[in-house]
Amino acid sequence: MSKFTSSTLTAVFSAAVALSMPSAGHAADNVHLMLDWIPTGDYAPYYAGIASGIYQRNGIELRISKGNGSGDTLSKVAGGAADIGMADISALFTARQRSSVPLKMIGAVYAHSPHSLFVRKDSGITTFTGLEGKKIGITPGNSHRLYFPAVAAAAKTDPNKIEWVTVDGSAMGPLLISGKVDAIPSYATNFYYQNKQAQRAGKELAFLPFVEAGFAIYSLAFHTTEASVKNRPEMLKNFMKATTESWEAARDNPQATCEAHVKAIPQVDLDDCLGSLKATLGFIFTDHAKQAGVGGITTERLNKTYEVVAQSQDLDPKLDPATAVDMSFLPPKK
């Protein structure tokens, strides 16, 4: 017979529920988070954070909706359709200058950008210099194309010897696998399932991370309105604390994190989630994050990021990028 009585179990359950609830007198904030894209395994920590009670325990009733690109997400946040949005910091800089959008970044997701070029292993391309004389498939306005001159310069590669071929986004993977283009741009977090598709065709992929050429800039981040910065500081602090805890929980138990994610988003295969999540965590928990804090930034890398974005987007090079960020909502660095 079990040593636990029904009254003991009831007490244990009640205590667990109490721990997962915000303190008395402080109702949870309803928060709508809009992603920058569809909820692949990259976003598993947030769904798992809801399922495990991390957000609720920190006073946040979180709702998540998919996005349609960084620019669209920022537009929706600015218009009040979401409280917080995930978007590339380049879209923030551009929106603030060109449209005077009153938004600020409140935390970095990636300590450096996952921009990469995917190639076939049998192509023999192992460096950026190896792309000279080759074809790269690209979609209109793709940030990889905008950033590539800086990458090429760092990698001592002649960008004028590379042919860029405009293609439909959905066709890029098949074109690479079939050998009709030699490389395609993608985030390193997408490598697992892209390579799985190639393996079905009897091929293997490899990738060239921009960061290996010394191209270390910020990219995906959390953003909110200046009104929320002024009027809802506690909500933002609670959100960033819960998010940091969700990242740590995902790092400590990726299997449980992805099981929770797949339960919420059944369209995502468990192995795809695990592959994407592992790559994503590698961009969150880095040596840079040890210096700046998880989710934090340094002035040096922020300035470098803005320099690259301003050059590629024809923005005012003299603007101080610190005016576009507010890192005061992050939990203390561990």
NUDREN-239979 format. One record per atom (N, C-alpha, C, O, CB): residue in three letters; x, y, z. Coordinates in steps of 0.05 Angstrom, whole numbers, plus 5000, padded with zeros to 4 digits. Glycine has a CB too. Example, Ala and Ser with C-alpha at 12.3 -4.5 7.8 and 13.67 -1.06 7.14 Angstrom:
2
ALA526448865156 ALA524649105156 ALA526449345156 ALA528549345169 ALA522649115181 SER525749555142 SER527349795143 SER525850015157 SER526850235161 SER528249885114 
END
This chain:
334
MET501749765000 MET500050005000 MET501850255000 MET503850265014 MET498150005025 SER501150454984 SER502750694983 SER502750845009 SER500750845023 SER501750874960 LYS504950975015 LYS505151125040 LYS503751395037 LYS503451545057 LYS508051165048 PHE502951475012 PHE501551725008 PHE498651685011 PHE497451524997 PHE502251834980 THR497351845029 THR494451845032 THR493252035013 THR494652205001 THR493651905061 SER490652015009 SER489252194991 SER489552485000 SER489752664984 SER486352124988 SER489452525027 SER489752795037 SER492552905032 SER492853145026 SER489052805067 THR494552735033 THR497252825028 THR497552904999 THR498753104992 THR499252595034 LEU496452734981 LEU496652794952 LEU495253054946 LEU496153214930 LEU495452564936 THR492953104959 THR491453344955 THR493053594963 THR493153794950 THR488753344970 ALA494453564986 ALA496053784996 ALA498453834977 ALA499054074972 ALA497153715024 VAL499653624967 VAL501953654949 VAL501053794923 VAL502353974913 VAL503253384942 PHE498753704912 PHE497653824888 PHE496954114892 PHE497554284875 PHE495253664878 SER495754174915 SER494954454921 SER497354634923 SER497354854913 SER493354464947 ALA499554524935 ALA501954684937 ALA503254734910 ALA504254954905 ALA504054534955 ALA503154534893 ALA504254564866 ALA502754774850 ALA503954934836 ALA504154294851 VAL500054764853 VAL498454964839 VAL499055244849 VAL499255434834 VAL495454904842 ALA499255264876 ALA499855524888 ALA502455644878 ALA502755884873 ALA499955504918 LEU504555464875 LEU507155554865 LEU506955654837 LEU508555824829 LEU509155334868 SER505155544821 SER504955614793 SER503255864788 SER503155964766 SER503855384777 MET502055974809 MET500256204806 MET501656454816 MET503456444833 MET497756154822 PRO500956684804 PRO502156934814 PRO501156984843 PRO499056884851 PRO501357174796 SER502657144858 SER501957194885 SER499257334888 SER498357474870 SER504157364898 ALA498057294912 ALA495457404917 ALA495457704913 ALA497357844921 ALA494457324945 GLY493257804901 GLY493058094897 GLY494358184872 GLY494158424866 GLY494158234921 HIS495758014858 HIS497058084833 HIS496157904811 HIS497257684806 HIS500258064837 ALA494057984797 ALA492957824775 ALA495057804753 ALA496557994748 ALA490357944765 ALA495057574740 ALA496957534718 ALA496357734695 ALA494057794689 ALA496857244708 ASP498457824682 ASP498157994658 ASP497657824634 ASP499057624629 ASP500658174654 ASN495557884618 ASN495057754593 ASN496957874572 ASN496958114567 ASN492057784584 VAL498657704561 VAL500757804543 VAL500557644517 VAL500557404517 VAL503557774555 HIS500457794494 HIS500457664468 HIS503157694455 HIS504057924449 HIS498257794450 LEU504457474451 LEU507057464437 LEU506657384408 LEU505557174403 LEU509057274452 MET507657544390 MET507557474361 MET510257394352 MET512257544355 MET506457704344 LEU510457154340 LEU513057054329 LEU513657204303 LEU511957354293 LEU512956754324 ASP516057154292 ASP516657274266 ASP515957074244 ASP516057154220 ASP519657344265 TRP515356824251 TRP514856624230 TRP513156404242 TRP512056434264 TRP517556514219 ILE512856184228 ILE511255964238 ILE512655824261 ILE515055834263 ILE510655754215 PRO511155694279 PRO512255584304 PRO513755324300 PRO512855114309 PRO510155554324 THR516155334288 THR517855104286 THR519155054313 THR518555184333 THR520055144264 GLY520954854315 GLY522254784340 GLY523955004352 GLY524654994375 GLY523854544336 ASP524655204336 ASP526155434346 ASP524655564369 ASP525855674387 ASP526555634324 TYR522055544369 TYR520355694388 TYR519255514410 TYR517555594425 TYR518055824374 ALA520355264412 ALA519355074432 ALA519555174461 ALA517755114476 ALA520854824429 PRO521655324469 PRO521755404497 PRO519355564506 PRO518555544529 PRO524155574501 TYR518055724488 TYR515855894496 TYR513355734500 TYR511755774519 TYR515456114475 TYR512855544482 TYR510455374485 TYR510855184509 TYR508955144524 TYR510055204459 ALA513255084513 ALA513754914536 ALA513655074562 ALA512754974583 ALA516454774534 GLY514455324561 GLY514255504584 GLY511455544593 GLY510855574617 GLY515555764578 ILE509555554574 ILE506755574581 ILE505755314593 ILE504555314614 ILE505055644555 ALA506455094580 ALA505554834589 ALA506554764617 ALA505054634633 ALA506354614570 SER508954844624 SER510154774649 SER509454974671 SER510154924695 SER513154754647 GLY508055184664 GLY507255384684 GLY509355594690 GLY508955764708 GLY506655244709 ILE511555604675 ILE513655804680 ILE512556084677 ILE513056264694 ILE516055764662 TYR511156134655 TYR510156404650 TYR508056474671 TYR508056704682 TYR508956434622 GLN506256294677 GLN504156354696 GLN505356404724 GLN504356574739 GLN502156114698 ARG507356244731 ARG508656284757 ARG509956564759 ARG510256664782 ARG510756064761 ASN510656674737 ASN511856944737 ASN509757164731 ASN510457384724 ASN514056954716 GLY507257094733 GLY505157294730 GLY504457354702 GLY503457574696 GLY505857534744 ILE504957174683 ILE504357224655 ILE502557004644 ILE503156764645 ILE506957224639 GLU500257084633 GLU498456904618 GLU499156954589 GLU498157134576 GLU495356964624 LEU500856774578 LEU501956824551 LEU500356684530 LEU499556454532 LEU504856724550 ARG499856844509 ARG498656734484 ARG500556784461 ARG501757004460 ARG495756864479 ILE500856594444 ILE502856614422 ILE501356584395 ILE499656414392 ILE505056394425 SER502156754377 SER501156724349 SER503456734330 SER505456854335 SER499056944343 LYS503056594307 LYS505156584287 LYS505456864273 LYS503657024274 LYS504556364266 GLY507756904261 GLY508257144247 GLY508557104217 GLY508356884207 GLY510657284257 ASN508957324203 ASN509357314174 ASN511657484165 ASN511557634146 ASN506757404159 GLY513857454180 GLY516257604175 GLY516657834195 GLY514657924207 GLY516157724147 SER519157914199 SER519758114219 SER518358374215 SER517258494235 SER522758164219 GLY518258474191 GLY516958734186 GLY514058724193 GLY512958914205 GLY517358814157 ASP512658514185 ASP509758494191 ASP509358474221 ASP507458594231 ASP508558254176 THR510958324235 THR510658294264 THR510958564278 THR509358634295 THR512758094275 LEU512958714270 LEU513358974283 LEU511059164277 LEU510259324294 LEU516059104273 SER509959144253 SER507659314246 SER505259244264 SER503759414273 SER506959274217 LYS504958984269 LYS502658894285 LYS503058984315 LYS501159064328 LYS502358584284 VAL505458964325 VAL506059054352 VAL505559354354 VAL504359444374 VAL508858974361 ALA506559504335 ALA506259794336 ALA503259874335 ALA502460074347 ALA507659924312 GLY501659714321 GLY498859764319 GLY497159664341 GLY494759694341 GLY497859654293 GLY498359524361 GLY496959424384 GLY495759144381 GLY494359054399 GLY494759604390 ALA496459004359 ALA495358734355 ALA496858534372 ALA495758314375 ALA495558664325 ALA499158594382 ALA500658424400 ALA502258604419 ALA502758834413 ALA502658234384 ASP502858484442 ASP504358634463 ASP507358634458 ASP508658834463 ASP503658534490 ILE508358404450 ILE511158364446 ILE511558214420 ILE509958034413 ILE512558204470 GLY513558274404 GLY514058144379 GLY516858044377 GLY518758174387 GLY513358324356 MET517257824363 MET519957724357 MET520557794328 MET519057734310 MET520157404361 ALA522757944325 ALA523458034298 ALA526458094297 ALA527758124318 ALA521858284290 ASP527558094273 ASP530358164269 ASP530858454276 ASP529258624269 ASP531258104240 ILE533058504290 ILE533658784298 ILE534058964274 ILE533559204277 ILE536158784316 SER534758854251 SER535059024227 SER532359144220 SER532259374211 SER536158864204 ALA530258994223 ALA527559094217 ALA526759314237 ALA525359504229 ALA525458864218 LEU527659294262 LEU527059504282 LEU528459764274 LEU527159974273 LEU528059414309 PHE531059754268 PHE532559994260 PHE531260124236 PHE530960364235 PHE535559924254 THR530559964216 THR529360064192 THR526660194197 THR526060404186 THR529159844171 ALA524960054212 ALA522260164217 ALA522360424233 ALA520760604228 ALA520559954232 ARG524160434253 ARG524360684269 ARG525160924252 ARG524261144257 ARG526260634292 GLN526960874233 GLN527961104217 GLN526061174194 GLN525561414189 GLN530661044207 ARG525060974181 ARG523561034156 ARG520661094163 ARG519361244148 ARG523660794138 SER519560984184 SER516761024191 SER516261144218 SER513961174227 SER515260764188 SER518461214232 SER518161324259 SER516561144278 SER514961244294 SER516961594259 VAL516860884275 VAL515260694291 VAL516360694320 VAL518760664324 VAL515460404279 PRO514560744339 PRO515460764367 PRO515860504381 PRO514260424399 PRO513460934383 LEU517860354373 LEU518460094384 LEU521260084395 LEU523060234387 LEU518059874363 LYS521659904415 LYS524359864425 LYS524959564429 LYS523159404435 LYS524760014452 MET527459494426 MET528359224432 MET528659194462 MET529859374475 MET530959154417 ILE527758974474 ILE527958934503 ILE529558684510 ILE530058634534 ILE525158914515 GLY530458534491 GLY532158304497 GLY532958164471 GLY531358134452 GLY530658114515 ALA535358064470 ALA536357914447 ALA535557624450 ALA535657514472 ALA539357944444 VAL534757494428 VAL534357204429 VAL536957064422 VAL537856894437 VAL532057124408 TYR538157144399 TYR540757024391 TYR543057214398 TYR542857454394 TYR540756964361 ALA545157104410 ALA547457264416 ALA549057344391 ALA550557534392 ALA549357114436 HIS548757194370 HIS549757274344 HIS547857154323 HIS546456954328 HIS552657184340 SER547957264299 SER546057184279 SER546656904268 SER548956824266 SER546057384256 PRO544456754261 PRO544856484250 PRO544956484220 PRO544656274207 PRO542556304259 HIS545456714207 HIS545656734178 HIS547756534168 HIS549956524179 HIS546257014169 SER547056374148 SER548856174137 SER548256134108 SER546156214098 SER548655904153 LEU550056004094 LEU549455894067 LEU549655594068 LEU551555484079 LEU551556014046 PHE547655464058 PHE547555174057 PHE548655084030 PHE548055194009 PHE544655064061 VAL550354874030 VAL551454764006 VAL551254454007 VAL550754344028 VAL554454844002 ARG551554323984 ARG551654033984 ARG554453943991 ARG556454063982 ARG550853923956 LYS554653734007 LYS557253644015 LYS558953553991 LYS561353593991 LYS557053404034 ASP557653433971 ASP559153333948 ASP559953563929 ASP561253503908 ASP557453133933 SER559353813936 SER560154033919 SER563054103923 SER564354233906 SER558454283924 GLY564154023946 GLY566954093952 GLY567254373963 GLY569554453968 GLY568554063928 ILE565054523966 ILE565154793977 ILE565354774007 ILE563554684021 ILE562754963968 THR567554874018 THR567954864047 THR568655134059 THR568755164084 THR570254664054 THR569055334042 THR569655604051 THR568055804033 THR567055724012 THR572655664050 PHE567856054042 PHE566556254026 PHE568056304000 PHE566756363980 PHE566256514042 THR570656274000 THR572256313976 THR571456103955 THR571556153931 THR575256293982 GLY570655873965 GLY569855653947 GLY567255713932 GLY566555563914 GLY569455403962 LEU565855933939 LEU563456013925 LEU564056173899 LEU562256203883 LEU561656173943 GLU566556263896 GLU567156413872 GLU566756233847 GLU567656003846 GLU570156513873 GLY565356353828 GLY564756203804 GLY562256033806 GLY561555883788 GLY566956033796 LYS560856053829 LYS558455893834 LYS555856063834 LYS555956303833 LYS558755743861 LYS553655913835 LYS550956043836 LYS549756013863 LYS549655803875 LYS549155933814 ILE548656243874 ILE547256233899 ILE544356313894 ILE543856523882 ILE548556423920 GLY542456153902 GLY539656213899 GLY538856413921 GLY539856403943 GLY537855963901 ILE537156603914 ILE536456823933 ILE533556913928 ILE532656913905 ILE538457053931 THR532256993949 THR529557113946 THR529857423947 THR531757523959 THR527657013969 PRO528057573935 PRO528257863935 PRO528357973964 PRO526757903981 PRO525857983920 GLY530258163968 GLY530358293994 GLY531558134017 GLY531558224040 GLY527758384002 ASN532557894010 ASN533657714031 ASN536057844045 ASN537857944032 ASN534457454019 SER536057844072 SER538157974087 SER540857844083 SER542957984086 SER537457974117 HIS540957594076 HIS543457464070 HIS544957604047 HIS547357644048 HIS543057164063 ARG543457684027 ARG544557814004 ARG545558094012 ARG547658184003 ARG542557843981 LEU544058234029 LEU544758494038 LEU547358494055 LEU548958674053 LEU542558624053 TYR547558284071 TYR549858264089 TYR552358144076 TYR554558164087 TYR549158104114 PHE551958004054 PHE554157844043 PHE556658004036 PHE558857904040 PHE553257704019 PRO556458254026 PRO558958394020 PRO560858424045 PRO563258404042 PRO558358674010 ALA559658464068 ALA561258484092 ALA562558214099 ALA564858204108 ALA559658584116 VAL561058004095 VAL562057734100 VAL564257664080 VAL566357554088 VAL559757524098 ALA563857734055 ALA565857674035 ALA568457824040 ALA570657714037 ALA564857754007 ALA568258074049 ALA570658224055 ALA572158104078 ALA574658084077 ALA569858514062 ALA570758014098 ALA572057884121 ALA573257614114 ALA575357544125 ALA570057844144 ALA572057474095 ALA572957214087 ALA574857224063 ALA575657024052 ALA570657034080 LYS575657474054 LYS577357514031 LYS576357364007 LYS577857223993 LYS580257414038 THR573757404002 THR572457283979 THR571457513960 THR570557713970 THR570057113988 ASP571757473934 ASP570857673915 ASP567957633908 ASP567257443894 ASP572657653888 PRO566157803918 PRO563257773914 PRO562457803884 PRO560357703876 PRO561757963931 ASN564157943869 ASN563557983840 ASN563957723824 ASN563057713801 ASN565358203829 LYS565157523836 LYS565557273822 LYS563357063829 LYS563556833822 LYS568357153828 ILE561257163843 ILE559056983851 ILE556557083837 ILE555957323836 ILE558656993882 GLU555056893826 GLU552556953812 GLU550156903831 GLU549856683841 GLU552256793786 TRP548557113834 TRP546157083851 TRP543757043832 TRP543257203814 TRP545757333869 VAL542256833837 VAL539956763820 VAL537356793837 VAL537056653857 VAL540256473809 THR535556963828 THR533057013842 THR531156773838 THR530556703815 THR531757273833 VAL530256653860 VAL528556423859 VAL526256453879 VAL526356633897 VAL530156163864 ASP524256293876 ASP522056283896 ASP523056143921 ASP524555953920 ASP519556133884 GLY522256243944 GLY523156143970 GLY522655843973 GLY524355693983 GLY521956283992 SER520355753964 SER519655463967 SER521255283949 SER521355043953 SER516755423962 ALA522555403929 ALA524155243910 ALA527055223917 ALA528555073905 ALA523855353882 MET527955383937 MET530855393942 MET531955123951 MET534055043940 MET531355593964 GLY530654983969 GLY531654723978 GLY531854523955 GLY534054403951 GLY529854613999 PRO529754483939 PRO529854293917 PRO531954373896 PRO533354193885 PRO527254273903 LEU532354633891 LEU534354723871 LEU537154653881 LEU538854573865 LEU534055023866 LEU537654683907 LEU540254613918 LEU540754313917 LEU542854223908 LEU540554713947 ILE538754163925 ILE539053873926 ILE539453763898 ILE540953563894 ILE536553743938 SER538153883878 SER538453783850 SER540953883837 SER541653793815 SER535953863834 GLY542354073850 GLY544854183838 GLY544454403819 GLY546354483805 GLY546253963825 LYS541954513817 LYS541554733798 LYS542555003809 LYS543055193793 LYS538554763792 VAL542955023835 VAL544455243847 VAL546455113866 VAL546154883874 VAL542555443863 ASP548555253872 ASP550755143889 ASP550455203918 ASP551655063935 ASP553355243879 ALA548855403925 ALA548455473953 ALA545855623956 ALA544855743937 ALA550855653963 ILE544755613980 ILE542355763987 ILE542655894014 ILE544055774031 ILE539755583986 PRO541456124019 PRO541556244045 PRO539556124064 PRO537256064056 PRO541256544043 SER540256094089 SER538355994109 SER539556044137 SER542056084140 SER537755694105 TYR537856044157 TYR538856044184 TYR539955774192 TYR538855564184 TYR536656134204 ALA542155764207 ALA543255514216 ALA541255344232 ALA541455104233 ALA545755564232 THR539355484245 THR537355334260 THR535455164243 THR534054994253 THR535655534276 ASN535555214216 ASN533855054198 ASN535354824186 ASN534254674170 ASN532855234176 PHE537854784194 PHE539554584180 PHE538454304183 PHE538554144164 PHE542354604190 TYR537554234207 TYR536853954212 TYR534753854192 TYR535053654179 TYR535753924241 TYR532454004190 TYR530353904173 TYR530953944143 TYR529953794126 TYR527754024180 GLN532654154137 GLN533454184109 GLN535253944100 GLN534953844078 GLN534954444105 ASN537053864118 ASN538753644112 ASN537153384111 ASN537853204095 ASN541053624133 LYS535053354127 LYS533453114126 LYS532053084099 LYS531852864089 LYS531253134149 GLN531253314088 GLN530053304061 GLN532153224040 GLN531553064022 GLN528953584053 ALA534553324043 ALA536653244025 ALA537352944027 ALA537852814007 ALA539253414030 GLN537352844051 GLN537952564056 GLN535852374042 GLN536552154034 GLN538052504086 ARG533352474041 ARG531352314027 ARG531952283998 ARG531152093985 ARG528552444031 ALA533452483987 ALA534252473959 ALA537052353956 ALA538252363934 ALA534152753947 GLY538152243977 GLY540852123976 GLY543152323977 GLY545352253969 GLY541051963952 LYS542652563987 LYS544752763989 LYS545152844018 LYS543552784035 LYS543953013971 GLU547352994022 GLU548053104048 GLU548653394045 GLU549953474025 GLU550452944062 LEU547853554064 LEU548453844063 LEU550553914084 LEU551153764103 LEU545854004068 ALA551754144080 ALA553554274099 ALA552854564100 ALA551454664082 ALA556654224092 PHE553854714119 PHE553254994119 PHE555655164127 PHE557455074142 PHE550955054138 LEU555655414116 LEU557755604121 LEU556555834138 LEU555256004127 LEU558955714094 PRO557055834164 PRO555956044181 PRO557356314177 PRO559756324176 PRO556155964211 PHE555756524174 PHE556956784171 PHE558856864194 PHE560856994191 PHE554856994168 VAL558156764218 VAL559656844242 VAL562556734240 VAL564356844253 VAL558256734267 GLU562956514225 GLU565656404223 GLU567456584207 GLU569956564207 GLU565556134210 ALA566256774192 ALA567856974177 ALA568157234194 ALA569057434184 ALA566457044150 GLY567457214220 GLY567657444237 GLY565257624236 GLY565357854247 GLY570157604230 PHE563157524223 PHE560657694221 PHE558857634245 PHE557057474243 PHE559257634194 ALA559457764267 ALA557857724292 ALA556157964297 ALA557058174307 ALA559757664316 ILE553557944291 ILE551658164296 ILE549258044309 ILE548757804308 ILE550958314269 TYR547658214322 TYR545158124333 TYR543058094311 TYR543258214290 TYR544158324355 SER541057924317 SER538957884297 SER536257864310 SER535058064317 SER539557634279 LEU535257624315 LEU532657584327 LEU532557694355 LEU534357644371 LEU531857294326 ALA530457844362 ALA530257974388 ALA527358014395 ALA525557974378 ALA531758244388 PHE526858084420 PHE524158164429 PHE523858464428 PHE525658614434 PHE523658054458 HIS521458554419 HIS520958834416 HIS518158904427 HIS516358734427 HIS521158924386 THR517859144436 THR515259234446 THR514959534441 THR516859664431 THR514859174476 THR512659644447 THR512259934442 THR513560104464 THR513860004486 THR509259994440 GLU514160344457 GLU515160534477 GLU513060584499 GLU513760644522 GLU516060794464 ALA510560564492 ALA508360594512 ALA508460374533 ALA508160424556 ALA505660604498 SER509060124524 SER509259904543 SER511759934560 SER511659874584 SER509359644528 VAL513960034548 VAL516360084564 VAL515760284587 VAL516760244609 VAL518560194546 LYS514160484581 LYS513460684601 LYS511360594620 LYS511560644644 LYS512560934587 ASN509260454610 ASN506960404627 ASN506760124638 ASN505160074656 ASN504560454611 ARG508259934627 ARG507959654636 ARG510759524642 ARG511259304633 ARG506559484614 PRO512359664657 PRO515059564663 PRO515059294678 PRO516759124672 PRO516659764678 GLU513259254697 GLU513259004712 GLU512558774694 GLU513658554697 GLU511259024735 MET510658814676 MET509858604657 MET512358524641 MET512858284636 MET507558694639 LEU513758724631 LEU516058664614 LEU518258514630 LEU519558334619 LEU517258924602 LYS518758604655 LYS520658464672 LYS519858174676 LYS521457994675 LYS520958614699 ASN517258134682 ASN516257864687 ASN516457684662 ASN517157454663 ASN513357864697 PHE515957814639 PHE516157664614 PHE518957574608 PHE519457344602 PHE515057834591 MET520857754611 MET523657684605 MET524757484626 MET526357314618 MET525357944605 LYS523957504651 LYS524757314671 LYS523657034664 LYS525156844665 LYS523857404699 ALA521157024657 ALA519956764650 ALA521156644625 ALA521556404623 ALA516956794647 THR521856824606 THR523056734581 THR525856614586 THR526556414575 THR523156954561 THR527356754603 THR530056654610 THR529856384624 THR531456204618 THR531556854628 GLU527956354642 GLU527556094655 GLU526655884635 GLU527455654638 GLU525456124677 SER525055954615 SER524255764595 SER526555674578 SER526755444570 SER522055884577 TRP528355854571 TRP530755784557 TRP532455584573 TRP533455384562 TRP532456034550 GLU532755644599 GLU534355464616 GLU533055194618 GLU534454994618 GLU534755594644 ALA530455184621 ALA529054924623 ALA529354764597 ALA529654524597 ALA526054974628 ALA529354904574 ALA529754774548 ALA532554664546 ALA532954444535 ALA529154964525 ARG534454814555 ARG537254714555 ARG537554474573 ARG539054284566 ARG539154944564 ASP536254474596 ASP536554254615 ASP535054004607 ASP535753784614 ASP535654344642 ASN532854044592 ASN531153804584 ASN529853854557 ASN527453914555 ASN528953754605 PRO531453844535 PRO530353894509 PRO528253694501 PRO526353764486 PRO532553884488 GLN528453444510 GLN526453244503 GLN523653324513 GLN521753324498 GLN527152964514 ALA523453394539 ALA520953484550 ALA519953734537 ALA517553774533 ALA521153514580 THR521753914530 THR521054164517 THR519754114490 THR517654224484 THR523554344514 CYS520953934475 CYS519853884448 CYS517253714450 CYS515453744433 CYS521853744431 GLU517053544469 GLU514553394473 GLU512253584479 GLU510053544468 GLU514853184496 ALA512753784495 ALA510753984501 ALA510054144476 ALA507754214471 ALA511654174524 HIS512154214460 HIS511754374436 HIS510154224415 HIS508254334403 HIS514454454424 VAL510753964412 VAL509353804392 VAL506453764400 VAL504653744383 VAL510753534388 LYS505953744426 LYS503253724436 LYS501653974429 LYS499253954422 LYS503153674466 ALA502954204431 ALA501554454424 ALA501454504394 ALA499554614384 ALA503054694438 ILE503554424380 ILE503754464351 ILE504254194338 ILE506554124331 ILE506054674344 PRO502154034334 PRO502553754324 PRO503653734296 PRO504553524287 PRO499953614325 GLN503753954281 GLN504853954254 GLN507853914254 GLN508953844233 GLN504054204239 VAL509153974277 VAL512053954279 VAL512753674288 VAL511753574309 VAL513154164299 ASP514553544274 ASP515553274282 ASP517453304305 ASP518953504307 ASP516953134258 LEU517353104323 LEU519053124347 LEU521953144340 LEU523453304352 LEU518552874365 ASP522952984321 ASP525752994314 ASP526553254302 ASP528753354306 ASP526552764296 ASP524753374286 ASP525253644274 ASP525453854296 ASP527254024296 ASP523153714254 CYS523653824316 CYS523754014338 CYS526353994353 CYS527654194359 CYS521453964358 LEU527253754359 LEU529753714374 LEU532153814358 LEU533953944370 LEU530153414380 GLY532153774332 GLY534353874316 GLY534454174316 GLY536554294319 GLY534053774287 SER532154304312 SER531954594311 SER532554714339 SER533954914341 SER529254694302 LEU531454594360 LEU531854694387 LEU534854684395 LEU535854874406 LEU530154534407 LYS536154464389 LYS538954434395 LYS540654664382 LYS542354784395 LYS540054164387 ALA540054714357 ALA541454924343 ALA540855194354 ALA542555364358 ALA540754924313 THR538255244361 THR537455494372 THR538755554398 THR539655784403 THR534455504375 LEU538855354416 LEU540155394442 LEU543055464439 LEU544255604456 LEU539755144459 GLY544355374417 GLY547155434412 GLY547555724406 GLY549855824408 GLY548155264390 PHE545455874398 PHE545656154393 PHE544856324417 PHE545256564417 PHE543956224369 ILE543556194437 ILE542656334461 ILE544756314483 ILE545456524495 ILE540056224471 PHE545756074487 PHE547856034508 PHE550556024495 PHE551455804487 PHE547255764524 THR551856244494 THR554456274481 THR556456404499 THR555856494521 THR554156444455 ASP558956414490 ASP561056554506 ASP560356854508 ASP560856984528 ASP563756524492 HIS559156964486 HIS558357244487 HIS556157284508 HIS556157484522 HIS557257334460 ALA554357094511 ALA552257114531 ALA553357104559 ALA552157214578 ALA550156894527 LYS555556964563 LYS556856964589 LYS557857234597 LYS557957314620 LYS559156754590 GLN558657384576 GLN559657654581 GLN557357854584 GLN557358014603 GLN561457744558 ALA555457844567 ALA553258044566 ALA550857954583 ALA549058114588 ALA552358094538 GLY550757694590 GLY548357584603 GLY546557474581 GLY546457574559 GLY546857804619 VAL545057254588 VAL543257134569 VAL541057334562 VAL539757444580 VAL541956874581 GLY540757384536 GLY538857584527 GLY539957874527 GLY538658054517 GLY536457584544 GLY542457904537 GLY543658174539 GLY545258244514 GLY545658074496 GLY545258194563 ILE546258484514 ILE547858584491 ILE550258734502 ILE550358814525 ILE546058764473 THR552158784484 THR554458954490 THR554359194471 THR553259174449 THR557158804488 THR555459414480 THR555459654463 THR557059604438 THR556259694416 THR556659894479 GLU559259464440 GLU560959404417 GLU559459254395 GLU559459334372 GLU563459254425 ARG558059034403 ARG556658884383 ARG554159024372 ARG553458994349 ARG555858604394 LEU552859184390 LEU550559334381 LEU551359534360 LEU550059574339 LEU549159474405 ASN553559674365 ASN554559874345 ASN555359744319 ASN554859844298 ASN556960024357 LYS556659504321 LYS557359364297 LYS554959274281 LYS554859294257 LYS559059114304 THR552859184296 THR550359104283 THR549159334268 THR548359304245 THR548458984303 TYR549059564281 TYR547759794268 TYR549459884244 TYR548359954223 TYR547460024288 GLU552059874247 GLU553759954224 GLU553159784199 GLU552959894177 GLU556759924232 VAL552959524203 VAL552359344181 VAL549559394170 VAL549159404145 VAL552659054189 VAL547559414187 VAL544859464179 VAL544559734165 VAL543259744144 VAL542959444203 ALA545759934176 ALA545560204164 ALA546760204136 ALA545660334118 ALA546960414181 GLN548960064132 GLN550260054106 GLN548559904086 GLN548259994063 GLN553059924108 SER547359684095 SER545859514076 SER543059634071 SER541959584049 SER545559234088 GLN541959794089 GLN539259904086 GLN539260204080 GLN537160324079 GLN537659844111 ASP541660314077 ASP541960604071 ASP540660774093 ASP539060954087 ASP540660674044 LEU541360714118 LEU540360864141 LEU542361074150 LEU544661074140 LEU539560684165 ASP541561254168 ASP543361464177 ASP545661334193 ASP545261224214 ASP541861664195 PRO548161354183 PRO550361214197 PRO551161344223 PRO552561224239 PRO552761214179 LYS550161594228 LYS550961734252 LYS549061684276 LYS549561774298 LYS551062034247 LEU546861554271 LEU544861504292 LEU545961324314 LEU547461134308 LEU542261384280 ASP545361384339 ASP546161214361 ASP544260984364 ASP541961034371 ASP546461384387 PRO545060734360 PRO543160504361 PRO542160464389 PRO540160324393 PRO544460254351 ALA543460564410 ALA542560534437 ALA539860654442 ALA538460574460 ALA544560654457 THR539060844425 THR536460974428 THR534160784420 THR531860834426 THR536261224411 ALA534860564408 ALA532860374399 ALA532560134417 ALA530959954412 ALA533460264371 VAL533960124439 VAL533859894457 VAL533459984486 VAL534160214494 VAL536459734455 ASP532359804502 ASP532159844531 ASP532459564544 ASP530659404544 ASP529359974539 MET534759524556 MET535459264568 MET534859244598 MET535759064611 MET538359204563 SER533359444608 SER532859454637 SER530959244647 SER530659214671 SER531859724644 PHE529659094629 PHE527658894637 PHE528858614640 PHE527458434648 PHE525358894617 LEU531358584633 LEU532658324635 LEU533258254665 LEU533858434680 LEU535158314619 PRO533058004672 PRO533857924700 PRO536857964703 PRO538257974684 PRO533057634706 PRO537757984728 PRO540658024733 PRO542257804721 PRO541457574720 PRO541158034763 LYS544657874710 LYS546457684698 LYS547457484719 LYS548157564741 LYS548857824685 LYS547357224712 LYS548257014731 LYS551256974729 LYS552356814743 LYS546756754726 
END
